[in-house]
Amino acid sequence: MTSFKKPIPLYPVYEQLVELSDVDYPDITAALTAGNVWWLSHWQWGKQFLIYIGRNKSIHTYVRFRGEIEKFLLWAFLVKDKPIDDYRKSDILEYIDFCWKPPISWIGSSNEDRFILENSFYVSNSIWRPFRIQVPKSQIDKAVDKKKYRPSQQTLTATFSAMIAFYKFLMSEEFCYGNPAQIAKKDCRHFIVDAQIKEVKRLTVKQWQYVLDTAIEMADSDDRYERNLFIIAAMKTLFLRVSELSERENWSPVMGHFWEDENESWWLKVFGKGRKIRDITVPPDFLPFLKRYRSSRGLSGLPFQNENSTLVEKQRGNGGMTSRHLARLVQEVFDSAYKKMKEAEGEKKAQKLKEASTHTLRHTGASMEIERGRALKDLSEDLGHASMSTTDTVYVQSENKSRAESGKKRKVL
């Protein structure tokens, strides 16, 4: 064992990892040289795998896999003290047990940057932790009991997915000759067969009305908020992920991605998950919001063919916006709508607005379409789901509503 026991971040963002220099990240170099001789080679394996993921998959896949590979290697270095190419099924299951209940010192309660620039060097952020307990927005100012941390079933699935992909890569490069993670997955005792009703994080009709009315009031009073209104309306009505509105290295959303077919039907071309381009139907009810946003920018009523104006532009500088900045603009509206609804309807009815995120808008729009009776196949294609079963599992709640109503008729006597 070594004297180096505190977990530190091992990999920066993709762009910096590709051109990473030992000199620029002294903490990584110091940590790897303080350990066993195999640490450096394992870290290099992780680097090669993550560069492959960053180059061939989406940036979101890179971020997700980086977190999982980082945790896995930190456990191998600091806890197991055993090279991962020697692992068997039992070692992987032992790691999953660790993930199920990690030490409190490995758990954070906020999303922190991994590295901080100090004196021209990237040093480890002392408050970063490999695991993070999810804290609801309404509880953000309260003390967090880290002993209550448990990974969700989705998190466990993501952990196995990353490890299995990592070992497959190592096997293809002939660093390893087996995939113990693949074998261990079916024997993981922490997986639960879930037959529970899955509640979609969506807004009610009244909550959505408060959000939309608030965004309209903000835009009517100040042109700066026309952008907020457009984003809110687009994400809910067109079922957009925040990333699909954002500027990315390999895709820049522009107004010309709105297009009209020969039947005078409007569509929006988006670059979504899995590096797939899809066309989303644009209802006539959305066009007035598009027009007023364009008008606030001095553009003509509706987009024209091959128009390269940025879809959602920065108010300062050129180009599109990042997902983080877009999320802040959505949050501005949520915060204002929450205050209005709390005053008018009470805390309980407004609570979901306090917990809402950008993805809530996508869920809300899709759920309302299901309730409207739209064909599942059409909705699934607009959402960009690879399978209709995903749409069916996530959004179809009508049978559960009927079951709940019939259940209310039961009597004690």
C-alpha positions as MATLAB code, in Angstrom:
seq = 'MTSFKKPIPLYPVYEQLVELSDVDYPDITAALTAGNVWWLSHWQWGKQFLIYIGRNKSIHTYVRFRGEIEKFLLWAFLVKDKPIDDYRKSDILEYIDFCWKPPISWIGSSNEDRFILENSFYVSNSIWRPFRIQVPKSQIDKAVDKKKYRPSQQTLTATFSAMIAFYKFLMSEEFCYGNPAQIAKKDCRHFIVDAQIKEVKRLTVKQWQYVLDTAIEMADSDDRYERNLFIIAAMKTLFLRVSELSERENWSPVMGHFWEDENESWWLKVFGKGRKIRDITVPPDFLPFLKRYRSSRGLSGLPFQNENSTLVEKQRGNGGMTSRHLARLVQEVFDSAYKKMKEAEGEKKAQKLKEASTHTLRHTGASMEIERGRALKDLSEDLGHASMSTTDTVYVQSENKSRAESGKKRKVL';
ca = [
       0.000    0.000    0.000;
       1.070    3.592   -0.489;
       0.878    6.764    1.558;
      -1.357    8.379   -1.077;
      -4.901    7.789    0.195;
      -7.012   10.801   -0.742;
      -9.001   10.520   -3.982;
      -8.185   13.217   -6.498;
      -9.518   13.772  -10.040;
      -7.559   11.848  -12.660;
      -8.818   13.244  -15.969;
      -9.692   16.779  -17.186;
     -12.210   17.716  -19.891;
     -11.768   16.025  -23.265;
     -10.045   18.915  -25.064;
      -7.438   19.200  -22.326;
      -6.987   15.438  -21.981;
      -6.029   15.132  -25.657;
      -3.161   17.586  -25.183;
      -2.445   16.874  -21.513;
       1.044   17.688  -20.272;
       2.520   16.319  -17.036;
       3.793   19.800  -16.262;
       0.321   21.341  -16.482;
      -1.252   18.851  -14.031;
       1.327   18.352  -11.276;
      -1.105   16.702   -8.836;
      -1.856   13.877  -11.267;
       1.848   13.286  -11.871;
       2.624   13.345   -8.140;
      -0.190   10.911   -7.359;
       0.770    8.397  -10.049;
       4.475    8.436   -9.181;
       3.649    7.943   -5.483;
       1.900    4.656   -6.178;
       2.692    1.209   -7.471;
       4.433    0.780  -10.788;
       1.220   -0.297  -12.556;
      -0.662    2.891  -11.652;
       0.763    4.892  -14.527;
       0.003    2.223  -17.150;
      -3.578    1.899  -15.849;
      -4.019    5.654  -15.960;
      -2.732    5.594  -19.557;
      -5.274    2.887  -20.374;
      -7.994    5.108  -18.974;
      -6.699    8.057  -20.965;
      -6.672    6.112  -24.244;
     -10.176    4.800  -23.620;
     -11.593    8.241  -22.758;
      -9.954    9.857  -25.792;
     -11.569    7.131  -27.908;
     -14.955    7.863  -26.283;
     -14.541   11.623  -26.647;
     -13.614   11.304  -30.306;
     -16.286    8.793  -31.331;
     -19.190    9.433  -28.952;
     -20.941   12.522  -27.595;
     -19.421   14.854  -25.021;
     -22.091   13.711  -22.568;
     -20.970   10.099  -22.960;
     -17.395   11.216  -22.339;
     -18.376   13.050  -19.143;
     -20.379   10.074  -17.862;
     -17.673    7.508  -18.650;
     -14.921    9.743  -17.260;
     -16.636    9.802  -13.858;
     -17.063    6.022  -13.811;
     -13.537    5.154  -14.972;
     -12.109    7.671  -12.503;
     -13.954    6.047   -9.589;
     -12.968    2.557  -10.714;
      -9.268    3.380  -10.996;
      -9.215    5.323   -7.723;
     -10.692    2.270   -5.995;
      -8.126    0.013   -7.694;
      -5.296    2.336   -6.604;
      -6.338    3.307   -3.092;
      -8.561    0.499   -1.827;
      -8.099   -2.786   -3.684;
      -4.398   -2.273   -4.463;
      -4.582   -4.733   -7.337;
      -4.126   -4.291  -11.124;
      -7.448   -4.370  -12.970;
      -6.145   -6.813  -15.606;
      -5.985   -9.407  -12.785;
      -9.608   -8.906  -11.736;
     -12.174  -11.675  -11.620;
     -15.939  -11.519  -11.132;
     -15.543  -11.384   -7.356;
     -13.331   -8.284   -7.587;
     -15.914   -6.421   -9.669;
     -18.693   -7.349   -7.247;
     -16.506   -6.125   -4.378;
     -16.124   -2.807   -6.191;
     -19.887   -2.541   -6.650;
     -20.329   -3.142   -2.916;
     -17.957   -0.216   -2.390;
     -20.010    1.946   -4.780;
     -23.180    0.991   -2.913;
     -21.781    2.402    0.316;
     -18.633    4.500   -0.295;
     -16.759    6.217    2.544;
     -18.193    9.597    3.520;
     -14.835   11.175    2.646;
     -15.424   10.123   -0.984;
     -18.886   11.739   -1.201;
     -19.668   15.342   -2.163;
     -22.983   17.168   -2.200;
     -22.397   19.527   -5.124;
     -21.073   19.385   -8.673;
     -17.544   20.808   -8.502;
     -14.859   21.447  -11.111;
     -12.134   18.840  -10.996;
      -9.236   21.238  -11.429;
      -8.543   24.874  -10.593;
      -6.057   27.050  -12.480;
      -3.456   28.419  -10.060;
      -0.218   30.094  -11.117;
      -0.497   28.634  -14.643;
      -0.971   25.070  -13.293;
      -4.132   22.971  -13.035;
      -4.325   21.780   -9.430;
      -6.863   19.392   -7.950;
      -9.941   21.000   -6.463;
      -9.811   20.039   -2.778;
     -13.615   19.870   -2.439;
     -14.158   17.592   -5.454;
     -15.282   14.039   -4.612;
     -15.730   10.946   -6.823;
     -19.303   10.332   -5.608;
     -22.072   12.887   -5.289;
     -25.281   12.689   -3.314;
     -28.218   14.227   -5.145;
     -29.708   17.091   -3.191;
     -33.140   18.450   -4.221;
     -33.123   22.160   -5.010;
     -35.539   22.762   -2.138;
     -33.035   21.202    0.308;
     -29.907   22.830   -1.082;
     -29.313   25.030    1.980;
     -29.836   22.253    4.528;
     -27.266   19.888    6.022;
     -26.755   16.729    3.957;
     -26.517   13.335    5.634;
     -23.964   11.597    3.432;
     -24.554    8.318    5.253;
     -27.830    8.109    3.332;
     -26.055    7.959   -0.022;
     -27.124    5.026   -2.179;
     -26.737    4.843   -5.955;
     -29.914    4.562   -7.993;
     -30.593    1.604  -10.251;
     -29.809    3.882  -13.204;
     -26.448    4.773  -11.627;
     -25.575    1.106  -11.089;
     -26.467    0.369  -14.701;
     -24.267    3.269  -15.859;
     -21.389    1.989  -13.704;
     -21.543   -1.465  -15.276;
     -21.968   -0.017  -18.783;
     -18.792    2.030  -18.392;
     -16.753   -0.840  -16.940;
     -17.934   -3.306  -19.583;
     -17.063   -0.824  -22.347;
     -13.686   -0.142  -20.716;
     -12.780   -3.831  -20.563;
     -13.955   -4.346  -24.157;
     -11.596   -1.574  -25.210;
      -8.737   -3.052  -23.188;
      -9.369   -6.454  -24.771;
      -9.336   -4.936  -28.266;
      -5.973   -3.348  -27.461;
      -4.749   -6.659  -25.956;
      -4.157   -5.149  -22.510;
      -6.671   -7.576  -20.962;
      -7.961  -11.004  -21.988;
     -11.373  -11.113  -20.372;
     -14.305   -8.957  -19.312;
     -15.067   -9.650  -15.635;
     -17.552   -6.744  -15.509;
     -19.728   -8.416  -18.152;
     -19.759  -11.646  -16.153;
     -20.377   -9.919  -12.808;
     -23.366   -7.859  -13.876;
     -25.901  -10.706  -13.748;
     -24.794  -11.613  -10.200;
     -24.925   -8.105   -8.725;
     -27.055   -8.301   -5.586;
     -27.833   -4.582   -5.655;
     -29.877   -4.726   -8.829;
     -33.605   -4.745   -8.091;
     -36.377   -5.932  -10.365;
     -38.468   -2.767  -10.325;
     -42.208   -3.120  -10.858;
     -43.007    0.222   -9.276;
     -44.934    2.976  -10.983;
     -42.388    5.322  -12.504;
     -43.371    8.912  -11.930;
     -42.230   11.146  -14.756;
     -40.785   14.458  -13.603;
     -43.236   16.723  -15.367;
     -45.282   19.803  -14.648;
     -49.033   19.846  -14.308;
     -51.074   21.852  -16.790;
     -51.469   24.637  -14.225;
     -47.748   24.666  -13.341;
     -46.822   24.861  -17.023;
     -49.297   27.716  -17.466;
     -47.546   29.646  -14.694;
     -44.167   29.043  -16.344;
     -45.353   30.153  -19.775;
     -47.287   33.180  -18.449;
     -44.264   34.224  -16.387;
     -41.926   33.942  -19.394;
     -44.336   35.998  -21.520;
     -44.625   38.692  -18.826;
     -40.837   38.866  -18.519;
     -40.426   39.184  -22.308;
     -43.215   41.771  -22.604;
     -41.543   43.954  -19.972;
     -37.953   43.578  -21.210;
     -36.691   42.466  -24.660;
     -33.753   40.704  -23.022;
     -36.135   37.980  -21.868;
     -37.409   37.184  -25.366;
     -34.623   34.645  -25.488;
     -35.807   33.006  -22.237;
     -39.348   32.771  -23.604;
     -38.179   31.202  -26.861;
     -36.060   28.599  -25.038;
     -38.887   27.684  -22.652;
     -41.442   27.357  -25.465;
     -39.073   25.379  -27.709;
     -37.970   22.889  -25.057;
     -41.529   22.106  -23.980;
     -43.262   22.164  -27.371;
     -40.512   20.535  -29.449;
     -39.336   18.149  -26.677;
     -35.749   19.388  -26.913;
     -32.887   18.385  -24.669;
     -30.878   21.400  -23.539;
     -27.860   20.049  -25.453;
     -29.871   20.138  -28.681;
     -30.145   23.929  -28.418;
     -26.516   24.421  -27.434;
     -23.389   25.187  -29.411;
     -21.164   22.120  -29.673;
     -17.840   21.354  -31.249;
     -19.396   19.391  -34.119;
     -22.779   21.134  -34.406;
     -23.963   24.732  -34.408;
     -27.773   25.150  -34.296;
     -28.865   27.846  -36.760;
     -32.182   29.336  -37.833;
     -31.898   27.521  -41.170;
     -32.462   24.255  -39.302;
     -36.126   25.268  -39.261;
     -37.537   24.325  -42.660;
     -40.900   24.139  -44.431;
     -41.871   21.216  -46.652;
     -44.016   21.282  -49.809;
     -47.163   20.779  -47.696;
     -46.382   23.930  -45.689;
     -45.526   21.850  -42.638;
     -42.625   23.110  -40.518;
     -39.795   20.983  -39.138;
     -36.672   21.501  -37.026;
     -33.466   19.604  -37.728;
     -31.558   18.730  -34.520;
     -28.382   16.869  -33.652;
     -29.290   14.557  -30.765;
     -28.028   11.665  -28.680;
     -26.029    8.972  -30.411;
     -24.704   11.516  -32.925;
     -27.997   11.247  -34.830;
     -29.693   14.015  -36.792;
     -33.491   13.956  -36.698;
     -36.306   16.199  -37.887;
     -38.920   17.262  -35.331;
     -42.402   18.376  -36.306;
     -43.033   22.049  -35.499;
     -46.711   22.823  -34.772;
     -48.264   26.084  -36.040;
     -48.924   27.053  -32.406;
     -45.161   27.436  -31.881;
     -44.521   29.699  -34.875;
     -45.655   32.952  -33.146;
     -42.990   32.373  -30.474;
     -40.371   31.837  -33.160;
     -41.502   35.006  -34.942;
     -41.419   37.224  -31.864;
     -37.950   35.989  -30.890;
     -36.664   36.639  -34.401;
     -38.318   40.068  -34.385;
     -36.501   40.934  -31.130;
     -33.246   40.192  -32.977;
     -34.180   42.202  -36.066;
     -34.711   39.113  -38.227;
     -37.536   38.493  -40.721;
     -40.728   36.736  -39.651;
     -39.762   33.100  -40.296;
     -36.430   31.468  -41.184;
     -35.459   31.100  -44.811;
     -33.621   28.251  -46.497;
     -29.924   27.947  -45.536;
     -30.169   30.884  -43.087;
     -27.078   30.707  -40.887;
     -28.177   33.051  -38.088;
     -27.415   31.458  -34.718;
     -30.495   29.754  -33.299;
     -30.061   30.995  -29.713;
     -27.424   33.684  -29.670;
     -25.362   35.208  -26.906;
     -26.312   38.751  -25.985;
     -22.617   39.552  -25.789;
     -20.142   38.109  -28.241;
     -20.733   35.849  -31.207;
     -21.984   32.321  -31.589;
     -24.357   30.052  -29.715;
     -24.679   29.258  -26.048;
     -23.502   26.409  -23.840;
     -25.905   24.012  -22.145;
     -24.998   25.485  -18.779;
     -25.871   29.022  -19.867;
     -29.136   27.859  -21.425;
     -30.040   26.070  -18.198;
     -29.467   29.284  -16.226;
     -31.900   31.152  -18.478;
     -34.537   28.463  -17.947;
     -33.922   28.574  -14.211;
     -34.605   32.316  -14.162;
     -38.119   31.637  -15.416;
     -38.677   28.695  -13.068;
     -37.660   30.807  -10.061;
     -40.033   33.630  -10.979;
     -42.894   31.244  -11.780;
     -42.378   29.432   -8.460;
     -42.694   32.684   -6.505;
     -45.860   33.653   -8.374;
     -47.515   30.281   -7.952;
     -46.487   29.967   -4.302;
     -48.127   33.296   -3.523;
     -51.290   32.461   -5.455;
     -51.690   28.710   -4.907;
     -49.536   27.820   -1.914;
     -46.196   26.072   -1.389;
     -47.452   22.535   -2.029;
     -48.866   23.212   -5.484;
     -45.789   25.214   -6.514;
     -43.222   22.738   -5.178;
     -42.497   20.998   -8.502;
     -41.441   24.336   -9.990;
     -38.740   24.549   -7.345;
     -37.461   21.094   -8.293;
     -37.847   21.526  -12.075;
     -34.945   21.270  -14.530;
     -34.571   21.799  -18.260;
     -35.442   18.135  -18.851;
     -38.724   18.659  -16.997;
     -39.913   20.720  -19.960;
     -39.233   17.866  -22.398;
     -41.069   15.397  -20.131;
     -43.959   17.823  -19.706;
     -44.449   18.355  -23.431;
     -44.240   14.643  -24.242;
     -46.586   13.629  -21.414;
     -49.176   16.169  -22.520;
     -48.970   14.821  -26.071;
     -49.683   11.307  -24.801;
     -52.699   12.620  -22.905;
     -53.857   14.427  -26.060;
     -53.970   11.041  -27.773;
     -51.101   11.436  -30.221;
     -49.798    8.264  -31.856;
     -46.950    6.780  -29.839;
     -44.879    6.093  -32.966;
     -45.036    9.748  -34.091;
     -44.162   11.041  -30.633;
     -41.289    8.559  -30.289;
     -39.722    9.819  -33.531;
     -40.022   13.470  -32.454;
     -38.410   12.595  -29.124;
     -35.543   10.792  -30.841;
     -36.034    7.552  -28.937;
     -34.352    4.526  -30.466;
     -37.361    2.384  -29.550;
     -41.064    3.020  -28.996;
     -40.784    0.937  -25.822;
     -38.727    3.738  -24.276;
     -41.497    6.223  -24.950;
     -44.103    3.779  -23.689;
     -42.220    3.036  -20.450;
     -41.351    6.614  -19.606;
     -44.419    8.550  -20.615;
     -47.524    6.390  -20.691;
     -49.254    6.996  -17.379;
     -52.929    6.809  -18.407;
     -53.405    3.215  -17.206;
     -51.906    4.088  -13.824;
     -54.225    7.098  -13.524;
     -57.224    4.875  -14.229;
     -55.990    2.341  -11.707;
     -55.520    5.038   -9.078;
     -59.033    6.400   -9.622;
     -60.594    2.951   -9.336;
     -58.532    2.325   -6.212;
     -60.056    5.339   -4.513;
     -63.431    3.582   -4.453;
     -62.257    0.971   -1.945;
     -63.769    1.123    1.542;
     -62.456    0.238    4.989;
     -65.890   -1.091    6.013;
];
